[in-house]
């Protein structure tokens, strides 16, 4: 009676078999099988409460008979089994099967423990590991699993083998440091010691089996592996990208040099034309003016019509002289070559104020001495800025300053106009701004432009004095 009570109240399902059929079971067994009472289970065979085939591929009936033989021989057996309940749902159990003698009959007593959730978790882990392995093997980028403490390579994928030329056996007998040039190993060790290494890139060079040196970016991630300090390194070969960047940079530098040469040729041509206008055409006009003045003095007073015509011609010649002087000055201000940048800007500011009516003030350090190329570039930037103020700003004030702080030259131009927008600064058609930036770059300087709506625009050019390294 006592054993019957334990049998009934056991939380673990217990099933009694006579040979191959159920003759009794407890409430827990009824519950797990989805049965309302014992009559639904009593008399059922092992095959009837199991799928046809067990997960290992063996027929349930055959496997059950083999286990029963073992239990009758050894007294008991512990094993895993898949059962099917009355609703057709499969579940896993951990079975402890023993045999007992009752009234000269040998019965089998099976105690079950439901392990379905554990099996589901194990299967999920297996599939996850399989997906990881497939991702590892099929990744087109070389992948290295290595020991952080020793740098020993533990595993590599197919891409690493194909791209580096080493076999798997060769790789796992190497350290990660053997792929690097000797002077880069300390950088690798320092990188690996970073506590926040995950996702950070290390740019270095890797040496392949054939001696080919490749530029790579190595990204490391920690691996959760008991007892080992392992990381996985993802290798991105950037050799071709760096070559393309270098070619692009060289192309840009060549274009920059060509543009600078064109600017220099243009300035020389302007200077030549200005000198021709001033020295040749100016002298011719001066001579004509002198001859007309001589002629005017010798015209009889009674020839008033002729006198008026000569006077008109003298006036026209004087206007032509002024125009020649103006055009010559705009092409190449003589004052820039003779008296320097500060004087040229001051003269240009005075002409700007007179022509535009915009109040203009200057604050210039006249001790600043620059070479011809930089003088010309800064003056042309000033001219372009002044032209933009007239065309676009709608300003009433224009301020220009030139000063030196330590070894940095700064040319600053500000107006109180409508203020340039970010779109206008970066616009594809902003050729004037682009030209100013290029001129500043040619002389190792940097041009910054900013605007505030309704407040005005500021243009700042900074460059090292004395031909120092270009500003970044």
C-alpha positions in Angstrom: 0.0 0.0 0.0 2.8 2.3 0.9 4.6 1.7 -2.4 1.4 2.2 -4.3 1.0 5.6 -2.7 4.5 6.6 -3.7 3.8 5.2 -7.2 0.7 7.4 -7.6 2.1 10.6 -6.1 5.4 10.5 -7.9 6.0 13.7 -9.9 8.0 11.7 -12.5 6.0 9.6 -14.9 6.2 5.9 -14.1 5.0 3.1 -16.5 4.8 -0.6 -15.8 5.3 -3.0 -18.8 4.6 -6.7 -19.1 6.9 -7.6 -21.9 6.0 -5.1 -24.6 2.7 -3.7 -23.3 1.7 -1.2 -20.6 -0.2 -2.7 -17.7 -0.1 0.3 -15.3 1.0 3.9 -15.0 0.7 6.8 -12.6 -1.0 10.2 -12.9 2.2 11.9 -14.1 2.4 9.4 -17.0 -1.2 10.0 -17.9 -0.5 13.8 -17.9 2.5 13.6 -20.1 0.8 11.2 -22.5 -2.4 13.4 -22.7 -4.6 10.6 -21.4 -7.7 11.1 -19.4 -7.5 7.7 -17.6 -5.5 4.5 -17.4 -7.7 2.6 -19.8 -6.4 4.8 -22.7 -2.9 3.6 -22.1 -3.2 0.1 -20.6 -2.5 -2.5 -23.3 -0.7 -0.1 -25.6 2.7 -1.4 -26.9 6.0 0.5 -27.1 5.5 0.9 -30.8 2.1 2.5 -30.4 3.4 5.3 -28.0 6.6 5.9 -30.0 7.4 7.2 -33.5 8.3 4.5 -36.0 11.9 5.5 -36.0 14.1 6.9 -33.2 16.4 9.9 -33.9 19.4 7.6 -34.3 17.6 5.9 -37.2 16.8 2.6 -35.5 13.2 1.3 -35.6 11.5 1.9 -32.2 10.3 -1.7 -31.9 13.8 -3.2 -32.6 15.5 -0.7 -30.3 13.0 -1.4 -27.5 13.6 -5.2 -27.7 17.4 -4.7 -27.6 17.1 -2.5 -24.5 14.7 -5.0 -22.8 17.3 -7.8 -23.4 20.0 -5.6 -21.8 17.8 -4.8 -18.8 16.9 -8.4 -18.2 20.6 -9.2 -18.4 22.1 -6.3 -16.3 19.1 -5.4 -14.1 18.7 -1.8 -15.4 19.5 0.7 -18.2 19.4 4.5 -18.6 18.8 6.0 -22.0 17.0 8.7 -24.0 13.8 8.0 -25.9 11.3 9.8 -28.1 7.6 9.1 -27.3 4.4 10.2 -29.0 1.5 11.2 -26.9 -2.2 10.5 -27.7 -2.4 13.8 -29.6 0.5 12.7 -31.9 2.9 15.2 -30.3 6.5 13.9 -29.9 8.5 14.5 -26.7 11.9 13.5 -25.3 12.3 11.6 -22.1 15.3 10.4 -20.0 14.3 6.8 -19.1 15.5 4.7 -16.2 14.3 1.1 -16.9 14.5 -1.7 -14.4 13.0 -5.2 -14.1 11.1 -6.4 -11.0 9.6 -9.8 -10.1 5.9 -9.9 -9.0 4.2 -13.2 -8.3 6.8 -15.1 -10.4 6.2 -12.6 -13.3 9.0 -10.4 -14.6 7.8 -6.8 -15.2 9.6 -3.7 -16.4 9.3 -0.4 -14.6 10.2 2.7 -16.5 10.7 6.1 -14.9 10.6 9.0 -17.2 12.0 12.5 -17.0 10.8 15.0 -19.6 13.9 16.5 -21.4 12.1 18.0 -24.4 13.1 21.6 -23.6 16.7 20.6 -23.1 16.7 18.8 -26.4 15.1 21.8 -28.2 17.8 24.1 -26.6 20.6 21.6 -27.7 19.2 21.5 -31.2 19.0 25.3 -31.4 22.6 25.5 -30.2 23.7 22.8 -32.8 22.0 24.8 -35.6 23.5 28.0 -34.3 26.9 26.5 -34.3 26.3 25.1 -37.8 25.3 28.5 -39.1 28.3 30.1 -37.5 30.6 27.5 -39.0 29.0 28.0 -42.4 29.3 31.8 -42.1 33.0 31.3 -41.0 33.9 29.0 -43.8 31.9 30.8 -46.6 32.9 34.4 -45.6 34.7 36.0 -48.6 37.0 37.8 -46.3 39.9 36.0 -44.6 39.1 35.1 -40.9 41.6 34.1 -38.3 40.8 32.7 -34.8 43.9 33.2 -32.6 45.1 33.1 -29.0 45.6 36.6 -27.7 48.2 35.6 -25.2 50.5 33.6 -27.6 49.2 35.0 -31.0 49.0 31.3 -32.1 46.5 30.8 -35.0 43.8 28.3 -34.0 41.6 28.3 -37.0 41.2 30.0 -40.4 38.6 29.9 -43.1 38.8 29.0 -46.8 39.3 32.6 -47.9 42.4 32.9 -45.8 43.8 29.7 -47.3 43.1 30.8 -50.8 44.3 34.4 -50.5 47.4 33.8 -48.4 48.6 30.6 -50.0 49.2 28.7 -46.8 47.6 25.4 -46.1 45.4 24.9 -43.0 48.2 22.8 -41.4 50.7 25.5 -42.1 48.4 28.2 -40.7 47.7 26.4 -37.4 51.5 26.0 -36.8 52.0 29.7 -37.2 51.4 32.8 -35.1 49.6 35.9 -36.3 52.8 37.9 -35.9 54.4 35.8 -38.7 52.0 37.4 -41.2 53.3 40.9 -40.2 56.5 42.8 -40.9 58.7 42.7 -37.9 58.4 46.4 -37.1 54.5 46.2 -37.0 54.3 43.4 -34.3 54.6 45.9 -31.4 51.6 47.8 -32.9 49.6 44.6 -33.1 50.4 43.7 -29.4 49.4 47.3 -28.3 46.2 47.1 -30.3 45.3 43.7 -28.8 45.9 45.1 -25.3 43.1 47.7 -25.8 40.2 46.7 -23.4 37.8 48.1 -25.9 39.2 46.4 -29.0 35.9 45.1 -30.3 35.2 46.6 -33.7 38.4 48.7 -33.8 40.5 48.6 -36.9 44.2 48.1 -37.2 45.9 49.1 -40.4 49.0 47.1 -41.2 50.7 45.0 -43.9 50.4 41.3 -44.2 52.9 39.0 -46.0 51.5 36.2 -48.1 53.3 32.9 -48.7 54.6 34.1 -52.1 56.1 37.2 -50.4 53.4 39.5 -51.7 52.9 42.4 -49.2 49.3 43.6 -48.9 47.8 46.5 -47.1 45.0 45.3 -44.8 42.6 46.5 -42.1 42.2 44.0 -39.3 39.1 44.1 -37.1 39.1 42.0 -33.9 36.3 40.6 -31.9 36.4 38.7 -28.6 35.2 35.0 -28.6 33.5 33.4 -25.6 35.5 30.3 -25.2 36.0 28.7 -21.7 39.6 28.6 -20.5 41.0 30.4 -23.6 41.5 34.1 -24.5 40.6 33.8 -28.1 39.7 36.5 -30.7 38.6 36.4 -34.3 40.3 38.7 -36.8 38.4 39.9 -39.9 40.9 40.9 -42.6 39.9 43.4 -45.2 42.5 43.8 -48.0 42.6 47.5 -48.9 45.7 47.3 -51.2 43.8 48.2 -54.4 41.7 50.8 -52.6 44.9 52.5 -51.3 46.4 52.4 -54.7 43.3 54.0 -56.2 43.4 56.6 -53.4 47.1 57.3 -54.1 46.4 57.6 -57.8 43.5 59.9 -57.1 45.7 62.0 -54.8 48.5 62.1 -57.4 46.0 63.1 -60.0 44.7 65.8 -57.8 48.2 67.1 -57.1 49.0 67.1 -60.8 45.8 69.0 -61.6 46.7 71.4 -58.7 50.1 72.0 -60.2 48.7 72.5 -63.7 46.1 74.9 -62.3 48.8 76.8 -60.4 50.9 76.9 -63.6 47.9 78.2 -65.6 47.4 80.9 -62.9 51.0 81.9 -63.1 51.0 82.0 -66.9 47.8 84.1 -66.7 49.3 86.5 -64.2 52.4 86.9 -66.5 50.2 87.5 -69.5 48.2 90.1 -67.5 51.4 91.7 -66.5 52.7 91.7 -70.1 49.4 93.1 -71.4 49.3 95.8 -68.6 52.9 96.8 -69.5 52.1 97.0 -73.2 49.0 99.1 -72.5 50.8 101.4 -70.1 54.2 101.7 -71.8 53.2 101.5 -75.5 49.6 102.5 -75.9 49.9 105.0 -73.0 52.9 106.7 -74.6 51.1 106.8 -78.0 48.1 108.5 -76.5 50.3 110.9 -74.5 52.1 111.8 -77.8 48.8 112.3 -79.6 47.6 114.5 -76.7 50.7 116.6 -76.9 50.4 117.0 -80.7 46.7 118.0 -80.3 47.6 120.6 -77.7 50.3 121.9 -80.0 47.8 122.1 -82.9 45.2 123.7 -80.7 47.5 126.6 -79.9 48.1 127.3 -83.6 44.5 127.3 -84.8 43.3 130.8 -85.8 40.7 132.3 -83.5 38.3 132.6 -86.3 38.3 128.8 -86.9 36.1 128.2 -83.9 34.5 125.0 -85.3 37.9 123.5 -86.0 39.1 124.6 -82.4 36.0 122.9 -80.9 36.8 119.7 -82.7 40.4 119.6 -81.6 39.3 120.3 -78.0 36.9 117.4 -78.2 39.6 115.2 -79.5 42.0 116.2 -76.6 39.2 115.3 -74.1 38.7 111.9 -75.8 42.4 111.2 -75.7 42.6 112.1 -72.0 39.6 109.7 -71.3 41.4 107.0 -73.3 44.6 107.6 -71.2 42.5 107.1 -68.0 40.9 104.0 -69.4 44.3 102.6 -70.3 45.5 103.3 -66.8 42.4 101.7 -65.2 42.6 98.6 -67.4 46.3 98.3 -66.9 45.9 98.6 -63.1 43.1 95.9 -63.0 45.2 93.5 -65.1 48.2 93.9 -62.9 48.4 96.6 -60.2 51.8 98.2 -60.5 51.5 99.1 -56.8 51.5 95.4 -55.9 54.9 94.8 -57.5 56.4 98.1 -56.3 55.0 98.6 -52.8 53.7 95.2 -51.7 50.5 93.5 -50.6 49.3 95.9 -47.9 49.6 99.0 -50.2 47.8 97.1 -53.0 44.9 96.1 -50.8 44.6 99.6 -49.4 44.6 101.1 -52.9 42.1 98.4 -54.0 39.8 99.2 -51.0 39.8 102.9 -51.9 38.9 102.1 -55.5 36.2 99.7 -54.3 34.6 102.3 -52.0 34.7 104.9 -54.7 33.1 102.6 -57.3 30.5 100.9 -55.0 29.7 103.6 -52.4 30.1 100.9 -49.7 31.9 102.2 -46.6 35.2 100.3 -46.5 37.8 100.1 -43.7 41.2 98.4 -43.7 43.6 97.4 -40.9 46.8 96.2 -42.4 50.2 95.1 -41.0 52.6 96.8 -43.4 55.6 94.9 -42.0 54.4 91.6 -43.6 56.6 90.7 -46.5 55.7 87.8 -48.8 57.0 86.5 -52.1 55.5 87.5 -55.4 53.4 84.3 -55.7 51.7 84.7 -52.4 51.2 88.4 -52.7 49.4 87.9 -56.0 47.2 85.0 -54.7 46.1 87.0 -51.6 45.4 90.1 -53.7 43.4 88.2 -56.2 41.4 86.6 -53.3 40.7 90.1 -52.0 39.6 91.3 -55.4 37.2 88.3 -55.8 35.8 88.9 -52.4 35.2 92.6 -53.1 33.5 91.7 -56.4 31.2 89.3 -54.6 30.2 92.0 -52.1 29.1 94.3 -54.9 27.3 91.5 -56.9 25.6 89.5 -54.1 25.9 90.9 -50.6 23.7 94.0 -50.6 26.1 95.3 -47.9 26.8 98.8 -46.6 30.1 98.0 -44.9 33.2 96.1 -45.9 36.1 95.5 -43.6 39.5 94.1 -44.5 42.4 93.2 -42.2 45.8 91.6 -42.7 47.9 90.6 -39.7 50.4 88.1 -38.5 50.1 86.1 -35.3 53.2 84.2 -34.3 54.0 82.7 -37.7 50.6 82.6 -39.3 49.4 85.2 -41.8 45.6 85.9 -41.8 43.7 87.9 -44.4 40.1 88.6 -43.1 37.3 90.1 -45.1 33.8 90.8 -43.6 30.7 92.5 -44.8 27.3 93.2 -43.2 25.2 92.0 -46.1 22.6 89.3 -46.5 25.0 86.5 -45.6 26.0 83.6 -47.8 24.2 80.2 -47.2 25.8 76.8 -46.8 24.2 75.8 -50.2 25.9 78.7 -51.9 29.2 77.9 -50.4 29.1 74.2 -51.6 27.2 74.8 -54.8 28.6 73.3 -58.0 28.3 76.7 -59.7 30.3 78.6 -57.0 33.3 79.1 -59.3 34.4 82.3 -57.5 34.6 80.6 -54.1 36.3 77.5 -55.7 38.8 79.8 -57.3 39.6 81.5 -54.0 40.0 78.2 -52.3 42.3 76.9 -55.0 44.5 80.1 -54.9 44.8 79.7 -51.1 45.7 76.0 -51.5 48.4 76.8 -54.1 50.3 78.9 -51.6 50.0 76.4 -48.8 47.1 78.2 -47.1 43.5 77.5 -46.3 40.4 79.5 -47.0 37.3 79.4 -44.8 34.0 81.1 -45.6 30.9 81.4 -43.4 27.7 83.4 -43.5 24.9 84.3 -41.2 21.6 85.2 -42.7 21.0 88.9 -42.4 24.3 89.4 -40.6 26.9 89.1 -43.4 29.7 87.0 -44.7 33.2 86.4 -43.4 36.1 85.1 -45.5 39.3 84.1 -43.7 42.6 83.0 -45.4 45.3 81.6 -43.2 48.8 80.5 -44.3 52.2 80.0 -42.8 54.7 82.8 -43.1 58.1 82.1 -44.6 57.2 79.1 -46.8 56.4 76.7 -44.0 54.5 73.4 -44.5 51.0 73.8 -45.9 48.1 74.1 -43.4 45.8 71.1 -43.2 
